[in-house]
């Protein structure tokens, strides 16, 4: 009896496999959101490539965009003011920049929480007192810290640049949620951040026209530096190491040939 039951179960299972194998599959419905998603824009920066270096003038312009536009919502809490020396600012300028910010402190007399002007060793403070305040001011979402944003997102510089320059009107029939904005370069195409850049939003000290494209490139370059300030040192070390190994390889080949030049191999066996 058990044997017949086993055969029956096996037959039913085999029949199910055959039906599944030969039954035509339904054509999957395309995801309408993915259809609206766009690939990152093509963009090049001076620091890219094995020999690339940061453009200091561009970094200073990008810092100005961050300071005047992005810093209202986004923190940069892994970057110390003193590292702005890498951008070409001198000690007095760095002190002046830091002094414009207030950082948390403890009153020495009362022990209560207070604030004080920042000094070069401090890091860029958050524009909000805490995460609750940040969430309340931005529709329930906390703006991400920008210290490592370029490294933290797939596409890196191209992703940031595409987001900043990719705001468009939503297609006909597309329902935007309350507080949402259409950006086909953002995953899901709906982003909570309003369009941050507009032409002539800042006035560059070097006279560079402050177009959306230019400001997006500049602030992206600055954020790339913030995420990897020692990029140039790493590249120099890498190129030096490759050059050293190449020279060592050549010397090794020459030495090998010189040492074994007079040594003959064994004669083939005569049979």
C-alpha positions as CSV (number, residue, x, y, z in Angstrom):
1,X,0.0,0.0,0.0
2,X,2.8,2.4,1.0
3,X,4.5,1.6,-2.3
4,X,1.4,2.6,-4.4
5,X,1.1,5.8,-2.4
6,X,4.7,6.6,-3.1
7,X,4.3,5.9,-6.8
8,X,1.2,8.1,-6.9
9,X,2.9,11.0,-5.2
10,X,5.9,10.7,-7.5
11,X,3.6,10.6,-10.6
12,X,1.7,13.7,-9.4
13,X,5.0,15.5,-8.8
14,X,6.4,14.6,-12.2
15,X,3.2,15.7,-13.9
16,X,3.4,19.0,-12.1
17,X,6.9,19.5,-13.3
18,X,5.9,18.7,-16.9
19,X,3.0,21.1,-16.8
20,X,5.2,23.8,-15.3
21,X,7.9,23.2,-18.0
22,X,5.6,23.4,-21.0
23,X,3.1,26.0,-19.8
24,X,3.9,29.3,-21.4
25,X,4.9,32.0,-19.0
26,X,3.0,35.2,-18.7
27,X,4.9,38.2,-20.0
28,X,6.1,40.2,-17.0
29,X,4.7,43.7,-16.8
30,X,7.4,46.3,-17.1
31,X,8.0,48.4,-14.0
32,X,6.8,51.9,-14.9
33,X,9.2,53.5,-12.4
34,X,12.2,51.7,-13.8
35,X,11.2,52.8,-17.3
36,X,11.5,56.5,-16.1
37,X,14.9,55.9,-14.4
38,X,17.9,57.3,-16.3
39,X,21.5,56.3,-16.2
40,X,24.0,58.7,-14.7
41,X,25.2,61.6,-16.9
42,X,28.7,61.5,-18.4
43,X,30.9,64.0,-16.6
44,X,34.7,64.3,-16.1
45,X,36.7,65.9,-13.3
46,X,40.3,66.9,-13.1
47,X,41.0,64.5,-10.2
48,X,39.9,61.4,-12.1
49,X,42.3,59.1,-13.8
50,X,45.6,57.7,-12.6
51,X,47.4,61.0,-12.9
52,X,44.5,63.2,-12.0
53,X,44.8,66.0,-9.5
54,X,42.3,68.2,-7.7
55,X,41.6,71.6,-9.2
56,X,42.1,73.9,-6.2
57,X,40.2,76.8,-7.8
58,X,37.3,74.4,-8.4
59,X,37.5,73.1,-4.9
60,X,37.2,76.6,-3.4
61,X,34.2,77.3,-5.6
62,X,32.6,74.0,-4.6
63,X,33.2,74.9,-0.9
64,X,31.5,78.2,-1.5
65,X,28.4,76.4,-3.0
66,X,28.4,74.0,0.0
67,X,28.7,76.8,2.5
68,X,26.0,79.1,0.9
69,X,23.6,76.4,-0.3
70,X,24.1,72.9,1.0
71,X,25.1,73.7,4.6
72,X,21.6,74.9,5.3
73,X,20.4,71.2,5.4
74,X,23.4,68.9,5.1
75,X,26.2,68.4,7.7
76,X,29.9,67.7,6.9
77,X,30.7,66.3,10.3
78,X,33.8,64.3,9.3
79,X,35.7,67.2,7.9
80,X,37.7,69.6,10.1
81,X,38.1,73.2,9.3
82,X,41.9,73.0,9.4
83,X,41.8,70.6,6.4
84,X,40.7,73.5,4.2
85,X,44.4,74.3,4.0
86,X,44.4,71.6,1.3
87,X,42.1,73.9,-0.8
88,X,44.6,76.7,-0.7
89,X,43.2,78.7,2.3
90,X,45.8,80.2,4.7
91,X,45.6,80.1,8.5
92,X,43.9,83.4,8.9
93,X,41.2,82.5,6.4
94,X,40.6,79.2,8.0
95,X,40.2,80.8,11.4
96,X,37.7,83.3,9.9
97,X,35.7,80.5,8.2
98,X,35.6,78.5,11.4
99,X,34.6,81.5,13.5
100,X,31.4,81.9,11.5
101,X,30.1,78.6,12.8
102,X,28.8,77.8,16.3
103,X,29.7,74.4,17.9
104,X,28.3,72.7,21.0
105,X,30.2,73.5,24.3
106,X,29.9,73.3,28.0
107,X,29.7,76.4,30.1
108,X,32.7,76.3,32.5
109,X,30.9,78.1,35.2
110,X,27.5,76.5,35.2
111,X,28.2,73.2,33.4
112,X,25.2,73.8,31.2
113,X,25.1,73.1,27.4
114,X,26.0,76.2,25.3
115,X,27.8,77.0,22.1
116,X,31.0,78.8,21.1
117,X,32.6,79.9,17.9
118,X,34.3,77.1,16.1
119,X,38.1,76.9,15.9
120,X,40.2,75.2,13.1
121,X,40.4,71.9,15.0
122,X,36.6,71.6,15.1
123,X,34.6,69.8,12.5
124,X,31.8,71.3,10.4
125,X,28.7,71.2,12.7
126,X,25.3,70.0,11.8
127,X,22.7,72.7,10.9
128,X,20.3,71.0,13.3
129,X,20.5,70.5,17.1
130,X,19.7,66.8,16.8
131,X,18.3,64.2,14.5
132,X,14.7,64.9,15.7
133,X,15.0,68.5,14.7
134,X,16.5,67.6,11.3
135,X,13.7,65.2,10.6
136,X,11.0,67.7,11.7
137,X,12.4,70.3,9.4
138,X,12.5,68.1,6.4
139,X,9.2,66.3,6.2
140,X,10.2,63.4,8.4
141,X,13.5,62.6,6.6
142,X,17.0,63.4,7.9
143,X,19.2,65.0,5.2
144,X,22.3,62.7,4.8
145,X,25.7,63.9,5.9
146,X,27.9,64.8,2.9
147,X,31.3,63.9,4.3
148,X,31.5,60.5,2.4
149,X,28.5,60.9,0.1
150,X,30.5,60.6,-3.1
151,X,32.0,57.3,-2.0
152,X,28.8,56.0,-0.5
153,X,26.7,56.2,-3.7
154,X,27.0,54.0,-6.8
155,X,28.3,56.2,-9.6
156,X,30.2,58.4,-7.2
157,X,30.8,61.9,-8.8
158,X,28.5,61.1,-11.7
159,X,25.6,60.2,-9.3
160,X,25.9,63.5,-7.3
161,X,26.3,65.6,-10.5
162,X,23.3,63.9,-12.1
163,X,21.1,64.4,-9.1
164,X,21.9,68.1,-8.8
165,X,21.3,68.8,-12.5
166,X,18.5,66.2,-13.1
167,X,15.3,67.8,-11.8
168,X,12.5,67.7,-14.3
169,X,8.8,68.1,-14.5
170,X,7.0,64.9,-13.7
171,X,5.6,63.1,-16.8
172,X,1.9,63.4,-17.5
173,X,-0.1,61.1,-15.2
174,X,2.7,60.7,-12.7
175,X,1.4,61.2,-9.2
176,X,4.0,62.9,-7.0
177,X,3.6,62.3,-3.3
178,X,3.3,65.4,-1.1
179,X,6.7,66.9,-0.6
180,X,8.2,64.9,-3.4
181,X,10.1,66.1,-6.5
182,X,10.7,64.3,-9.8
183,X,14.3,63.4,-10.6
184,X,14.9,60.5,-13.0
185,X,18.5,60.1,-11.7
186,X,17.4,59.4,-8.2
187,X,16.5,55.8,-7.3
188,X,12.7,55.6,-7.5
189,X,12.6,58.9,-9.3
190,X,11.0,60.8,-6.4
191,X,13.3,62.8,-4.1
192,X,12.4,64.8,-1.0
193,X,15.0,67.4,-1.6
194,X,13.8,70.4,-3.6
195,X,15.9,71.6,-6.5
196,X,18.9,73.1,-4.7
197,X,20.6,75.0,-7.5
198,X,19.5,77.8,-9.8
199,X,21.6,80.1,-12.1
200,X,23.5,82.9,-10.3
201,X,22.6,81.5,-6.9
202,X,26.1,82.3,-5.7
203,X,28.7,84.9,-6.8
204,X,32.1,83.4,-7.5
205,X,35.0,85.5,-6.4
206,X,37.0,84.5,-9.4
207,X,34.3,85.6,-11.8
208,X,33.3,82.2,-13.0
209,X,29.6,82.2,-14.3
210,X,27.5,80.5,-11.6
211,X,25.4,78.3,-13.9
212,X,23.6,75.2,-12.5
213,X,26.0,73.0,-14.4
214,X,29.1,74.8,-13.1
215,X,27.9,74.9,-9.5
216,X,27.0,71.2,-9.7
217,X,30.5,70.3,-11.0
218,X,32.2,72.5,-8.4
219,X,30.3,71.2,-5.3
220,X,30.7,67.6,-6.6
221,X,34.4,68.1,-6.8
222,X,34.5,69.5,-3.3
223,X,32.6,66.6,-1.9
224,X,34.9,64.2,-3.7
225,X,37.8,65.9,-1.9
226,X,35.9,65.7,1.4
227,X,35.5,62.0,0.9
228,X,39.1,61.4,-0.1
229,X,41.3,64.3,0.8
230,X,44.5,62.2,0.4
231,X,43.6,61.0,-3.1
232,X,46.6,62.7,-4.7
233,X,49.0,61.2,-2.2
234,X,47.6,57.8,-2.8
235,X,48.0,58.2,-6.6
236,X,51.6,59.4,-6.3
237,X,52.4,56.4,-4.0
238,X,50.8,54.0,-6.4
239,X,52.6,55.4,-9.5
240,X,55.9,55.4,-7.6
241,X,55.3,51.8,-6.5
242,X,54.5,50.7,-10.1
243,X,57.6,52.5,-11.4
244,X,59.8,50.9,-8.7
245,X,58.5,47.4,-9.5
246,X,58.9,48.0,-13.2
247,X,62.6,49.0,-12.7
248,X,63.1,46.1,-10.3
249,X,61.7,43.7,-12.9
250,X,64.0,45.0,-15.6
251,X,67.1,44.7,-13.3
252,X,66.0,41.2,-12.3
253,X,65.8,40.0,-15.9
254,X,69.2,41.6,-16.8
255,X,70.8,40.0,-13.7
256,X,69.2,36.6,-14.5
257,X,70.6,36.6,-18.0
258,X,74.0,37.7,-16.9
259,X,74.3,35.1,-14.1
260,X,73.2,32.2,-16.2
261,X,74.7,33.3,-19.5
262,X,77.6,30.8,-19.3
263,X,75.6,27.9,-17.9
264,X,74.6,25.3,-20.5
265,X,71.7,23.0,-19.9
266,X,72.1,19.2,-19.9
267,X,72.6,17.4,-23.2
268,X,69.6,15.5,-24.5
269,X,69.7,11.8,-23.8
270,X,71.2,9.8,-26.6
271,X,69.4,6.5,-27.1
